Amino acid sequence: MLATQCLRGFFSVSVVMFALAVLSPLAYAIPTELFFSEYIEGTSSNKALEIYNGTGSAIDLGTAGYNVQMFFNGNTSAGTTINLTGTVSNNDVYVLAPSTADVNILLKTNQFTGVAVSWFTGNDTVVLRKGSTMIDVIGQIGVDPGTGWGTSPTGTANATLQRKSSIWGGDTNSADAFDPSIEWNGFTQDTFGGLGTHSVAAPVPIPSTLLLLGSGLVGMVGIGRKRFKK
C-alpha cells in the first residue's frame, strides 16, 4: 500500500513536470527597445548607423518620435538631430546614412540625409532617442576623447563597430566612461559587409518563471508526502 502511494506521488509529479514543460512554455526576456547594432566611421562620407528592432513588433519610427542626435567635439548640446521616418519590422534593422556615402552603404540604407547635414567623426557622441528619452549612446556626452574612444579596430575612429550578439539593449548612460570593447566588435575602416543585418544570441528564461515552475513542483511534492503519511 505504501509503495503504491509512493509511486502515485512520483507519477503525479512527473505528469506535472511534463505538462508544464510542454503546455506552458517559459517566458523569455526580449529587447524592450530599439538600439544601435552597427556604427560605421569610414573614409570621407562613408558613415552609417544601423538600428536593431528585437521588440517583437514592427515600429513606426516617425509616429513614435525616434531620432538620432550627434554631439560634436565634446559639446553638451546636439549639433545634428535627425528625425527618423518609416517602419522597422521585428527582428530587422534600419540603416541611416548620408546620401554621399559609398554605394555599398547606400544599397542597405533606409533613410538618407542631404549634404547639408553634418555627420559624426570618431570623437563625437551619437545618441538614439525616443522622443526626448535617451535609449542608446555611443560615446560620452560632454567629453572629447581626442581621436576617438577605444583602440583600433575596436574604436570609434576610422573603424566599423558591430554590436555583440550577447547585447540585448542600449546604453542609456551618456555620462559614464565609454569603452567600445565591452559591447562591440571592431573591424577595419570601410568594412561594410555586415551592414543591413543583425542577430542576437538566444534568450534566457526569465528567472521569475523558473521560480514559479519550481514552486509548483514543490507544492506537488508536498501533496504527495501528505498522501503518503495517510
PyMOL commands that set and color helices and strands:
alter all, ss='L'
color gray80, all
select helices_A, chain A and resi 2-23+61-64+103-106+180-183+207-229
alter helices_A, ss='H'
color red, helices_A
select strands_A, chain A and resi 35-41+47-53+59-60+66-71+80-83+87-88+92-98+111-113+125-130+133-138+150-151+154-155+159-163+184-188
alter strands_A, ss='S'
color yellow, strands_A
deselect
rebuild
show_as cartoon
